[in-house]
Amino acid sequence: MKKNNAFPEDILKNVNFFPYLVQYEGDIENTISSESGYYTTIINDMYAILEVPKEQIEPDIKNPFLSSIVYVKPTEMYTLQEISPLETYKSEISQLDLPLPLTGKGVTIAIIDTGIDYLSKEFMTATGETRIEAIWDQTIISSKEYQANVVPIGTVYSKEEINRALLAHSQGKDPYEIVPSKDEIGHGTKMAGIIGATGDNPALKGFAYECNYIIIKLLKDYAFEDRFHTEVPVFNTTHIIAALQFLYEYTLVNNNPLVVYFPLGTNFGNHKGYSLLDQFIDFISMSGRIVFVCGTGNQCGKGLHTSGIISEAGETGIIEIDVSPKQQDLWLEIWTALPNIMSLSITSPSGDNTDIIPVRLSKVMQYNYVFESTLIKIVYYLPEENTGDELIRIRLYNIQPGIWSIMLKANDILDGRYDAWLAQEGITVGGTKFTLGDDFGTITAPGGSTYTVTVAAYNQNNNTILQYSGRAFLSTYTDIIDIAAGGVNALTVAPNNETAIVNGTSVAAAIVAGVCALLFEWAIINGNDPYIHAQTIRTYLSRGTTKRKGDIYPNPQWGYGILDILQLFKYII
């Protein structure tokens, strides 16, 4: 990866520009530089970040100056998978006595999140040195010229620099003059603690307490947060792909096995594991010595997914959205597998109707509602280039509260199945939801990736699945969720020498990420299975489970059962 010298990094926090992930060919930098107001920087020899002026939120790749671009990734916004504490009691999530002395030593855990409080003793060795190999803070504009060939945005801080900052801190000096990276949100620090806190405070000891870390602090999408008045931090696909490219390049020059922990998800995409991010994860996971872990997301039971079947061509189906007064803009996606082809009309709460909007490939069509003063933009992708399915993207700006009705009309039909998703909670606000929600199909992407270890969350205090834990489709749930782990009220380290109680599928995934580090240590570091791959780890995890009586496994809620660490290692040794 490299920086484009013509790319002004401060534009990444400019709310007047939207970042897009694009697939390109040829000399995209020179091609884009000929057009004033557009900027690009290279991620790898296939993908780049394109900064688009706010008024061009739907870039038209048919424009001559965009001739190097072959695909524009539809915007997918990612949010963290943590929720507020549910109960007053604390969980019993803790490090267990294993049949083997495994600590995560020799294994690196990469955390793509909100950063880390590197000053915490929970991320140091007994001698006071950091266990963090590197911090890539995407939010800090670099003053170091050599980094132009290291990362496209932000700044990388080495282990040596972090240790110098720790030494300065111990001497009463300002460590942030050396490594200014901070975790203002706190989520990354908390998850790093669950995975592998040293145990300076014995109550906080993590599962892989001698692992090393690579920390990637993601840049927020400031433009999206500003436009949609989100209630949660929002992150963009572009910076996530850049993070994965960074980790892929790390694996090419380092032999340490790598666990990639990704505690974010999106409701957008067709949820079949075919998205660009899914495919990139699968690509880097096939090389061995690396495994990707994520949660199922916290979107079940929120009414943000609906589905239906239109059985014959010419017939219609209705999707209703109950829009809250707090909702200002609303984005949603409707997907159907080809050869199904559908078109639609949209009726406002006052009865204003668009009539059927004909299918026009990749063309942005607009409609203004007179009484509501709402602007709607619709794009048909037929097929959507990366999945082969039909995608209908709908954007409603200055949306008014009430029941909005989408009538789908079947043009051509095979099975007639359609699915629709609103953006995840916190982007969709105030209780906005489909009037008829479908809880199956609520796993957030990239949980459907073929090589990803996907973790559901359950209440370990009463052995019940958590209501918000994402579920697979009823028709295709085998090998989607791998395992369920505890996700309620885990005690962990927080920034500034504090502790926190955390909940959510990010907690469950953090536990499993720590266990994956122990598996890598047993297999590769100790030489028991030196050629272990991600799929092998998935198999070990799915076999090392306990199952509730009366349940059938695998299933769309629990996957192959409840994580049982003792059973897991008894099975493989």
C-alpha positions in Angstrom: 0.0 0.0 0.0 1.1 3.6 -0.5 -0.1 7.1 -0.1 -1.0 9.2 -3.1 0.9 12.5 -2.7 -1.9 14.4 -4.3 -4.4 13.0 -1.9 -5.1 15.5 0.9 -5.5 13.3 4.0 -7.5 16.0 5.8 -10.2 15.3 3.3 -10.9 12.0 5.1 -12.6 14.0 7.9 -14.3 16.5 5.6 -18.0 16.1 5.7 -18.3 17.4 2.2 -16.7 14.3 0.7 -17.9 10.7 0.7 -15.4 7.8 0.4 -16.1 4.9 -2.0 -14.3 1.6 -2.6 -13.6 1.2 -6.3 -12.1 -1.6 -8.4 -9.9 -0.1 -11.1 -7.6 -0.9 -14.0 -4.8 1.2 -15.5 -3.5 4.4 -14.1 -6.4 5.5 -11.9 -4.4 8.2 -10.1 -3.6 10.2 -13.2 -7.0 9.6 -14.6 -8.8 10.9 -11.5 -6.4 13.8 -11.0 -7.6 15.3 -14.2 -11.0 16.0 -12.7 -11.1 18.8 -10.1 -12.6 17.9 -6.7 -12.2 14.1 -6.9 -9.4 12.3 -5.1 -8.1 8.7 -5.1 -5.5 6.7 -3.2 -4.4 3.2 -3.9 -5.1 0.2 -1.5 -3.6 -2.5 -3.8 -3.3 -3.2 -7.5 -7.1 -3.8 -7.7 -8.8 -1.5 -5.2 -8.6 2.2 -4.4 -10.4 4.8 -2.2 -12.3 7.4 -4.3 -13.3 10.6 -2.5 -16.5 12.0 -4.1 -18.0 15.5 -3.6 -21.1 15.4 -1.4 -23.4 16.4 -4.2 -22.2 13.4 -6.3 -23.1 10.8 -3.7 -24.0 8.3 -6.5 -20.9 8.4 -8.8 -21.5 7.6 -12.4 -18.7 5.4 -13.7 -19.7 6.0 -17.3 -18.2 9.5 -17.0 -15.0 9.7 -19.2 -12.8 10.8 -16.3 -13.8 7.6 -14.4 -12.8 5.4 -17.3 -10.2 3.5 -15.1 -13.0 2.4 -12.7 -14.7 -0.9 -13.5 -16.8 -1.2 -10.3 -18.0 1.1 -7.6 -18.8 -0.7 -4.3 -22.3 0.3 -3.0 -21.8 2.0 0.3 -21.9 -0.4 3.3 -21.7 1.2 6.7 -20.3 -0.8 9.6 -21.1 -0.4 13.3 -19.7 -1.9 16.5 -21.4 -5.0 18.0 -21.6 -3.9 21.6 -24.8 -3.0 23.5 -25.6 -1.5 26.9 -25.5 -3.8 30.0 -28.6 -5.9 30.4 -28.5 -7.1 33.9 -27.0 -6.1 37.3 -25.0 -9.3 37.9 -21.6 -10.0 36.5 -20.9 -13.0 34.3 -18.6 -15.9 35.0 -16.6 -15.4 31.8 -13.0 -16.1 32.8 -9.8 -17.9 31.9 -10.1 -21.6 32.5 -7.6 -24.3 33.6 -6.9 -26.2 30.4 -5.4 -29.7 30.0 -2.5 -28.0 28.2 -0.5 -25.0 29.4 -1.6 -22.6 26.6 -1.3 -18.8 26.9 -1.4 -17.5 23.3 2.4 -17.1 23.3 3.8 -16.7 19.8 0.4 -15.8 18.3 -0.5 -12.4 17.1 -4.1 -11.0 17.5 -5.0 -8.3 15.0 -7.9 -6.1 16.3 -9.7 -3.9 13.8 -11.6 -1.6 16.1 -11.4 1.8 17.8 -7.8 1.6 19.0 -6.3 0.7 22.4 -5.1 2.3 25.6 -1.5 1.1 25.1 -0.6 2.6 28.6 -2.5 -0.1 30.4 -0.4 -2.7 32.2 -2.9 -5.3 30.8 -1.1 -5.0 27.5 2.4 -5.2 28.8 4.9 -8.0 29.7 6.0 -8.6 33.3 9.1 -6.4 32.5 6.9 -3.5 31.4 7.4 -3.8 27.7 4.4 -3.6 25.3 2.9 -6.7 23.8 1.7 -4.5 20.9 3.7 -5.1 17.7 2.2 -2.1 15.9 -0.6 0.4 16.0 -2.0 1.7 12.7 -4.0 4.7 13.6 -6.0 5.7 10.5 -7.1 9.0 12.1 -3.7 10.6 12.5 -2.1 12.4 9.5 1.5 11.2 9.3 4.4 13.6 9.4 6.8 10.8 8.5 7.8 10.7 4.8 8.8 7.0 4.9 5.2 6.0 5.7 4.1 7.0 2.2 5.0 3.5 1.1 3.6 1.8 4.2 -0.1 2.8 4.5 -2.4 4.9 2.3 -3.8 6.9 5.2 -3.0 7.5 8.8 0.2 6.6 10.7 1.8 3.3 11.9 3.6 3.3 15.2 6.1 0.5 15.8 6.7 -1.6 18.9 9.9 0.4 19.5 8.0 3.7 19.4 5.4 2.3 21.8 8.1 1.2 24.2 9.7 4.6 24.1 6.3 6.2 24.9 5.9 3.8 27.9 9.3 4.8 29.1 8.5 8.5 28.8 5.3 7.8 30.7 7.1 6.1 33.5 9.4 9.2 33.8 6.5 11.6 34.1 6.7 12.8 30.5 4.0 12.9 27.9 3.8 9.6 26.0 1.5 11.0 23.5 4.3 13.2 22.1 5.8 9.9 20.8 2.7 7.8 20.1 -0.4 10.1 20.1 -2.9 7.3 19.4 -5.8 7.1 21.9 -9.0 5.0 22.2 -11.6 7.7 22.8 -14.5 5.3 22.3 -13.0 2.5 24.4 -14.4 -0.5 22.5 -11.1 -1.7 21.2 -9.4 -1.6 24.6 -12.3 -3.5 26.2 -12.3 -6.2 23.5 -8.5 -6.5 23.6 -8.8 -7.1 27.4 -11.3 -10.0 27.0 -9.0 -11.6 24.4 -5.7 -11.3 26.2 -5.3 -9.0 29.2 -2.1 -9.8 31.0 -3.8 -10.3 34.4 -2.1 -7.4 36.3 -5.5 -7.3 37.8 -6.3 -11.0 38.1 -10.0 -10.4 37.6 -9.3 -9.0 34.1 -7.0 -11.8 32.9 -7.8 -12.7 29.2 -7.9 -16.0 27.4 -4.6 -15.6 25.5 -2.8 -13.5 28.1 0.7 -13.8 26.4 -0.4 -13.1 22.8 0.9 -10.2 20.9 -1.3 -7.5 19.3 -1.6 -5.6 16.1 -4.0 -2.7 16.6 -5.8 -1.0 13.7 -7.8 2.1 14.8 -10.4 2.6 12.1 -11.2 6.0 10.7 -14.8 6.9 11.2 -17.0 8.0 8.3 -17.5 11.6 9.4 -19.5 12.5 6.2 -22.0 9.7 6.7 -22.4 10.5 10.5 -22.9 14.2 9.7 -25.5 13.6 7.0 -27.5 10.9 8.7 -27.2 12.1 12.3 -26.3 8.7 13.5 -26.4 7.7 17.2 -23.4 5.4 17.0 -19.9 5.5 15.4 -20.0 4.5 11.8 -17.2 3.0 9.7 -16.8 2.7 6.0 -15.9 -0.4 3.8 -13.0 1.5 2.3 -10.9 1.8 5.5 -11.8 -1.8 6.5 -10.5 -3.2 3.2 -7.3 -1.1 3.7 -6.9 -2.7 7.1 -7.2 -6.2 5.7 -4.7 -5.4 3.0 -2.3 -4.2 5.7 -2.7 -7.4 7.6 -2.4 -9.5 4.5 1.0 -7.8 3.7 2.0 -8.5 7.4 1.4 -12.2 6.9 3.7 -12.2 3.8 6.7 -11.2 5.9 5.9 -12.6 9.4 5.6 -16.3 10.3 3.5 -15.8 13.5 0.0 -17.2 13.2 -2.5 -14.4 13.1 -6.1 -14.2 14.5 -8.0 -11.3 13.0 -10.8 -10.0 15.3 -13.4 -7.9 13.6 -16.2 -6.7 16.0 -18.2 -4.8 13.4 -21.0 -5.6 11.0 -23.4 -4.2 8.4 -27.0 -5.0 7.4 -26.2 -4.2 3.8 -25.3 -6.8 1.1 -27.1 -10.0 0.1 -26.0 -11.9 3.2 -24.9 -14.9 1.2 -21.1 -14.5 1.7 -20.6 -13.1 -1.8 -19.8 -9.5 -1.0 -16.4 -7.9 -1.9 -15.4 -7.9 1.8 -16.4 -11.5 2.2 -14.4 -12.5 -0.8 -11.3 -10.6 0.3 -11.5 -12.2 3.7 -11.8 -15.7 2.1 -8.8 -14.8 -0.1 -6.4 -13.9 2.7 -7.7 -16.8 4.9 -6.9 -19.4 2.3 -3.1 -18.8 2.8 -3.1 -20.6 6.1 -1.8 -19.5 9.6 -4.6 -16.9 9.7 -8.2 -17.0 10.9 -10.9 -14.3 10.9 -13.4 -14.1 13.8 -16.5 -11.9 13.9 -19.9 -11.9 15.7 -23.3 -12.5 14.2 -24.3 -8.9 15.1 -26.9 -7.5 17.4 -29.6 -6.8 14.9 -32.1 -9.7 15.5 -35.5 -8.6 16.9 -35.1 -5.0 15.7 -37.4 -5.3 12.7 -34.7 -4.3 10.3 -35.0 -7.3 8.0 -38.1 -8.5 6.1 -38.7 -11.0 3.4 -41.4 -12.4 1.2 -42.3 -14.5 -1.9 -44.1 -13.4 -5.1 -45.1 -16.6 -6.7 -45.9 -15.5 -10.3 -44.9 -12.8 -12.8 -47.2 -9.8 -12.8 -48.1 -10.3 -9.1 -47.1 -7.9 -6.3 -45.8 -7.9 -2.7 -45.9 -5.2 -0.1 -43.2 -4.0 2.2 -44.2 -1.5 4.9 -41.8 0.7 6.9 -42.9 2.4 10.1 -40.8 5.5 10.1 -40.0 7.3 13.4 -40.2 11.1 13.8 -36.5 10.9 14.7 -35.5 9.5 11.3 -34.3 12.2 9.0 -32.8 10.1 6.1 -33.3 6.4 5.4 -31.4 3.9 3.3 -32.5 0.4 2.5 -31.7 -2.4 0.1 -33.9 -5.0 -1.6 -32.3 -8.2 -3.0 -33.6 -11.0 -5.1 -31.7 -13.8 -6.7 -31.7 -13.8 -10.5 -33.5 -14.8 -12.7 -36.1 -13.1 -10.5 -36.5 -9.5 -11.7 -38.6 -7.1 -9.7 -39.5 -3.4 -10.0 -41.3 -1.2 -7.5 -43.4 1.8 -6.6 -43.3 3.7 -3.3 -46.3 5.3 -1.5 -45.8 8.0 1.2 -47.9 8.3 4.4 -50.1 10.9 2.6 -50.8 8.6 -0.3 -48.5 10.2 -2.8 -47.3 7.4 -5.2 -44.4 7.1 -7.6 -46.2 4.6 -9.9 -44.1 1.7 -11.0 -40.5 2.8 -11.5 -39.1 0.9 -14.5 -35.9 -1.1 -14.3 -33.1 1.1 -15.8 -29.7 -0.5 -15.2 -27.4 1.4 -12.8 -29.2 4.7 -13.4 -30.1 6.9 -10.5 -33.8 7.8 -10.7 -35.3 10.5 -8.5 -38.8 11.4 -7.3 -39.9 14.3 -5.1 -43.0 13.9 -2.9 -45.0 17.1 -2.8 -46.7 16.9 0.6 -43.8 15.2 2.5 -41.0 17.2 0.8 -39.1 14.0 0.7 -36.6 13.2 -2.1 -36.2 9.6 -3.1 -33.3 8.1 -5.2 -33.6 4.6 -6.6 -30.9 2.5 -8.4 -31.5 -0.9 -10.0 -28.4 -3.2 -10.2 -29.3 -6.0 -12.6 -27.2 -7.9 -11.9 -25.2 -6.4 -9.0 -21.7 -7.0 -10.3 -20.2 -8.7 -7.3 -23.0 -11.2 -6.4 -25.0 -11.7 -9.6 -28.3 -10.9 -7.8 -30.7 -8.0 -8.4 -30.1 -5.2 -6.0 -32.5 -2.2 -5.6 -30.9 0.6 -3.5 -33.4 3.1 -2.1 -32.4 6.4 -0.5 -35.0 8.6 1.1 -33.9 12.1 2.2 -35.9 14.3 4.6 -38.2 11.4 5.2 -41.4 12.1 7.1 -42.8 9.9 9.9 -45.5 7.4 9.2 -46.1 4.2 7.2 -44.2 4.1 3.9 -45.3 1.4 1.5 -43.1 -0.3 -1.1 -45.0 -2.3 -3.7 -42.8 -4.9 -5.5 -43.9 -6.1 -8.9 -42.5 -9.3 -10.3 -41.4 -8.9 -13.9 -39.8 -12.4 -14.2 -40.0 -15.1 -11.5 -38.2 -18.3 -10.6 -38.7 -18.8 -6.9 -39.9 -15.2 -6.2 -38.0 -14.8 -2.9 -37.0 -11.3 -1.9 -35.2 -9.9 1.2 -35.0 -6.3 2.3 -32.7 -4.7 5.0 -32.7 -1.3 6.7 -29.4 0.0 8.0 -28.5 -1.3 11.5 -29.7 0.2 14.7 -28.1 3.5 15.5 -28.1 4.5 11.8 -31.8 3.6 11.7 -33.1 5.4 14.7 -36.1 6.0 16.9 -37.6 2.6 16.4 -37.9 2.9 12.6 -38.6 -0.7 11.3 -40.4 -2.9 8.9 -43.9 -3.5 10.1 -43.4 -7.3 9.4 -39.9 -8.2 10.4 -38.1 -11.5 9.8 -35.6 -12.4 12.5 -34.0 -15.1 10.2 -31.4 -13.5 7.9 -30.1 -11.0 10.5 -26.5 -12.0 10.7 -24.5 -8.9 9.8 -21.9 -9.1 7.1 -19.2 -10.4 7.0 -20.6 -13.2 9.1 -21.6 -15.2 6.0 -18.0 -15.4 4.7 -17.0 -19.0 3.9 -13.8 -18.9 6.0 -14.9 -16.7 8.8 -15.5 -18.0 12.3 -18.9 -16.6 13.1 -20.0 -16.4 16.7 -23.4 -16.1 18.2 -24.0 -14.7 21.7 -25.9 -16.4 24.5 -26.7 -15.6 28.1 -24.2 -17.9 30.0 -26.1 -17.4 33.2 -29.3 -19.2 32.0 -28.3 -20.9 28.8 -30.6 -18.9 26.5 -29.8 -17.4 23.2 -29.7 -13.6 23.4 -32.7 -12.0 21.6 -30.5 -9.6 19.6 -28.0 -12.2 18.5 -28.1 -12.4 14.7 -29.7 -15.5 13.1 -29.0 -17.3 9.8 -31.6 -17.8 7.1 -33.9 -20.8 7.8 -33.2 -22.2 4.4 -29.4 -22.0 4.4 -28.1 -22.1 8.0 -25.6 -25.0 7.9 -22.0 -23.9 8.3 -23.0 -20.2 8.8 -22.8 -19.8 12.5 -20.0 -21.9 13.9 -20.5 -21.6 17.7 -22.2 -19.6 20.5 -20.2 -18.0 23.3 -21.1 -16.0 26.4 -22.1 -12.4 25.6 -23.6 -11.0 28.9 -21.9 -8.6 31.3 -18.2 -9.5 30.9 -15.8 -7.6 33.1 -12.9 -6.2 31.2 -10.3 -3.4 31.2 -11.2 0.1 29.9 -9.1 3.1 29.0 -7.5 5.2 31.8 -7.0 2.3 34.2 -10.7 1.7 34.6 -12.9 -1.4 34.2 -16.1 -1.9 32.3 -19.0 -4.3 31.9 -19.7 -5.2 28.3 -22.3 -7.1 26.3 -23.0 -8.1 22.8 -21.8 -10.5 20.1 -18.5 -8.6 20.0 -17.9 -10.0 23.5 -18.7 -13.6 22.3 -16.4 -13.1 19.3 -13.6 -11.8 21.5 -13.8 -14.9 23.7 -13.6 -17.2 20.6 -10.7 -15.1 19.1 -8.8 -15.8 22.3 -9.5 -19.5 22.0 -8.4 -19.4 18.4 -5.1 -18.0 19.6 -4.7 -21.0 21.9 -5.5 -23.4 19.1 -2.8 -21.7 16.9 -0.3 -22.0 19.8 -1.1 -25.7 20.2 -1.1 -26.4 16.5 1.7 -24.3 15.1 3.9 -23.0 17.9 3.9 -26.4 19.7 4.1 -28.3 16.4 1.0 -30.5 16.7 -0.6 -29.4 13.5 1.7 -27.0 11.7 -0.4 -26.7 8.6 -3.6 -25.8 10.3 -6.0 -23.6 8.3 -9.0 -21.5 9.1 -11.4 -24.3 8.1 -9.6 -26.7 10.4 -10.1 -24.3 13.3 -13.8 -24.0 12.4 -14.1 -27.8 12.5 -12.3 -28.0 15.9 -14.6 -25.3 17.3 -17.8 -26.9 16.1 -16.8 -30.3 17.5 -15.8 -29.0 20.8 -19.2 -27.8 22.0 -21.9 -28.7 24.4 -25.5 -28.9 23.2 -28.8 -28.3 24.9 -31.2 -31.2 25.2 -34.0 -31.0 22.8 -32.2 -28.8 20.3 -31.3 -29.9 16.8 -27.7 -28.9 15.6 -26.6 -27.1 13.6 -29.4 -24.5 13.8 -29.8 -20.9 12.8 -29.4 -19.5 16.3 -26.6 -21.5 18.0 -24.7 -23.0 15.0 -23.1 -26.2 16.2 -23.5 -25.5 19.9 -22.0 -23.7 23.0 -18.3 -23.2 23.2 -16.8 -25.7 25.7 -13.1 -25.0 26.0 -12.3 -28.1 28.0 -14.3 -30.3 25.6 -12.5 -28.7 22.7 -9.0 -29.5 23.8 -10.0 -32.9 25.1 -11.2 -33.7 21.6 -8.0 -32.7 19.8 -5.3 -34.1 22.1 
